[in-house]
Amino acid sequence: MASRNPANEINLFEAVQQFCSERGLTKDSVLNVIKESLIAAYKKKLGVENTEELEIHVEFGDKNEVMLIVPKTVVEEKSENPLEISLAEAKLIEPETNVGEIIQFKEKPVELSRIVSNQARQMVFQRLKEMERDQLFNEYKEKEGELTHGYFQRWIDKDIMSIDLGKVEGIMPRKEQNPGEKYKNGDRLKAIISRVEIRRDRYKDNGLVIILSRASGDFVKKLFEMEIPEIYDEIVRIVDIARIPSIRTKIVVQASRGDIDPVGACVGMKGVRIQSIVRELGNERIDIIQYSEDPIEYIKNLISPAKPVEVKVDHQNREALIVVPDDALSLAIGTSGSNVKLAVQLCKYKIDIKSQSQYNEDMTSPEARERLERLFNPNLADEYENEEEYEDEEDEGTDLSEIPNLSNRIIDLLKNGGINDVETLIDMSLDELAKTPGIGIRTAEQIMKLLRESVELVEEA
């Protein structure tokens, strides 16, 4: 056996301790990785890596000793089998041993071949890398949806930002960036941790991908929670939020107490609270909307800053018509339709916006006025339906039972033949009536006689 080399062993344990301190890993977990890697490398050296029943152990002594404990079978003569040991060699370890017994053979890692040592080292580094990745994954997975800050490092492929988060790097794809923002190396920025994944990624060697976002509505929501004490304390609740990055955000709020103005709490005295959020978003327009259970009132609030003259709502089809003053039409629609688009996202109604003059012009047409009233006035629509049903009832013909002395049997025969009213019967000739199943010529003549006696035909000139 080679002589002991305490310096190497001491350096190993010192390195483990330093590594644990730097990476936040426990000493036991790192030592377990070293054990498993040494065993795997040693089995590979022996050519028995697939022998699961072979139990090789690693022991760490009180004096920083590292030992591989390998069970070997005692045989009479020296053998080529790496799991066998000659009786002579075995007696040097255990003098009382005999052939056929198993002894625990101890070997130091420093006495392994250079190839095995390199293999063990590579396996240790790989496993430790995976441990560190898994630990960071668990740490940041718990932070999904939270606000964080980092420092811009570089552009990857001209459209993906690399952000230094301290322990790890995050990335911000183009769709998660706030359009128009410019960064240079070392610039500090805030973002929300959108997703944390382990996947094959050409930008990440260890597979840990932390995706950051400054474009989501949740990012704005977190800024409000950080800047507005009433929201943080849940006195004011954020009901919903919709956003077009760098253009406009609408955030719907509701107070948990009647004495709190939720919009005023978010804006602050002279807008001081909201201004810090606006600056963070690069002067993006922010509309704070008070929530209402009444759909009409809610839609009126959502179309802010425009002040509607009239709002009509079709609840069944989830459509809304908003009439605004002529000079407020562009304000209601917003830049590139941003105001109405965000309102639609929040209320889930299809919204049609008209100016006062457009609405008045439409209302000059009786058909358009009736259609509009029926669409947005359910009670009136019901009245129209009732009138139509009444008209349909009026259009029905005179029942055959109105003909005196016409028996029920004959009436049933006529109805079975498709003759349901007196008016239909009047329009028929004698021959046509006689061809009705069950009637015949004589019965047809009798029916026509009763019809002439009871019905007065008046021809119009």
C-alpha angles and dihedrals in degrees: 000000000000118000121264117272105200092174092064092048093048090049090052094055093043089052091050092051092048092046091051092051093050098044101035094241126140119251093233093054092051093047089050089055090051090050094050092046093049091049092048092048093047092049088051090052091052092045093238100106091131094051102105096176091062105099112202117176135197121214129195111206129213090256095054091268118159116204135177111215110206123181110227130182117234113235132178099247134026111283137202089223107105090213093057129076129194119249091243093055092043093054089057087062100034113012094196096054124120137200113285095027125118119237129187107243115203123211131172120230090230087063093057120102120274091248093054091047091052091048091050091048092051092048091050092051092047094049093045089050090053091047091052091047093050092048092050090046092054092045096051095036087066088054097057108134093021127120117250138167133222144156127266111245110172147320117267113208088344095280107057121074121215111214125194108223095176104251094034143008124253129199131220114201120210094259090056094051125095104245116243097024116129125201137185130197112295097017112146118230141172124230141159121250098242103176138355117202143164109221144129105283129168090216096052123057095193095045095241109134120186111186116202128195138199094166102064127097088235089064090059090044091056091049089055091049089052097045103035114064093196090058093046090050090046093239086122118037127207104228099182142339136204126185145185101194117245091001113061145338128195116198121187117211136184131190122230090211131052094227093060124089102210095195093048091048090056096044096045130196108332089348094292095141098048094044094069090055092046090053091049089054094049096256094309113171112255123194116193110206128195112226121235132186089216107087093210093051091043093052090047089055093045094056089059135163084042116076110221120221091204138000122198119188132196101199096185096056093028095235128141134193116205121193116198134177114276093249092051099054096097090044091054093048095044132200108330087349092298097141096053093038092057091044090054091050091053102042097033090222127126103243127205115189121201132175119239092254092048090050093048091049091051091049092058089075111080091209093051091045092051092046091049094048093048092048098050101028110065094183092054091046089055090052091052090050091050091050091050091049089050091050090050089052090050091052092059114109129245112281117248090235087074089075106093118238093010105138124230090240091058091045090054091049091051094049091047086055092053097260103127105159144030093250091061091048092052091056093055127093123227092254092050091050093047090057091060108112111264095011111087129178099290094049089045091055091050091050091050090050092053089046093053091048095051106033125062111208116210118192118204117228 
